Amino acid sequence: MPTTPDPRRGTLVVRAHPELWFLLPRRRRCASWTVPWDGTAAIGHLVQSIGIPLTEVGELRLDGRTATARERPAAAAEITISP
């Protein structure tokens, strides 16, 4: 029996300010990229998992609005990380 796709899972679009690129792997030093998302991880966990310590983050934005590291995005959301 086929399973129904979980609408909470998918990918997120990540944009990191160029001042933070030195913390990222070379392949992620660009304007934006997509990352897989399990549907449960908070923004702060995602940011740390890509290589940016939360102590380096000045502002997080979720789909254009100010967000906290504890928020959980929806699938296909856009996360912007600023110093």
N, C-alpha and C positions, 0 to 999 in steps of 0.2 A: 504494500500500500504506500503510495507516495506521501511524503510529508509536506505540510504547508510551510512555505518559507516564513521565517520569523521576521516581521517587519522592523524589529528593533536592531537587527544585525545588518551589517553591510560595510560600507566604507565611509570615511570622512575626508573632507578636503582640508588640508592644513596649509596655512600661510605663516611663515616666520619672517620677522623683520630682518633685513640684511645684517644688522649689527649682531644678530644671534647665530648667523650662519657658521661661524667658526666652531660652534659646539656640535654641529651636525655632520654626519657622514657626507662625503663629497657628493654622492648621488642625490642628496636632499638639499643641496645648496642652490635652490632655484625659487622662482616666484611662488609656486604652489605644487603640491603633490597629494596623492591619495594614500590613505593607510587603511588597512582592514580594521574593523571595529566589531567587538563581540557583543555589543548591545548592553553591556553592564559597566564598562570602565568609565570612570569620571574623567573630566578634561585634564585634571592635574596628573593623573596616572598616564594618560596618553602623552602629555608633554614630556614627562620624565622618561617614558619608554622610547621616545625618539632621540633623546640625548640632551635635552635642555633641563637643567636643574630649576626647580621652582624659584630658587633664590635669585635667578637671573631674569625672571619674568616680572615686568612692570604691570602689564595689562593683558587680560585674556578677553577675547570677543567670541561670541557664539552667534553665528548668523547676523553679524553686524551690531549686536548689542553687548554691553559689558557683561561679563560672566565671572563666576568664581571657579576655583579649581575643583570644587566639590560637585559641580553640576554634571549631569549626564546628558550628552547630546542625543538627538534623534539621528537615525541613519541618514546619510547624505548631507549632514550639516557641515558648515564651514567654520573652522576654528582659526582664529588669527592670534598670533603670539607676538607681543611687543615687549621691548626691554623696559 
